Amino acid sequence: MPITYSKSCARLIDIVTVEDAEELLQWVQQHPKGKIDLAACVHLHAAVLQVLMAARLPLAAWPDDAELSIWLQHSLNN
């Protein structure tokens, strides 16, 4: 499963696809004080990035993958 959810955190794992974006959006709307953990994420679809950009939730962890981490930091910190 590319995303695991708890009451306080959504953990994106491996490859997160367009099919996961709507479920992530629903979780974000239901947990406006939640956090996002990207440590295990190696790729995410642009639709998922759009959800993250719109939600502006705090991140529990950036991706372990250095290139993805840099790219997402530039995308999400602006």
Secondary structure, DSSP 8 states (H G I E B T S, - for coil): --EEE-SSEEEE-EEE-HHHHHHHHHHHHH-TT-EEE-TTEEEE-HHHHHHHHHH---EEE--SSHHHHHHHHHHH--
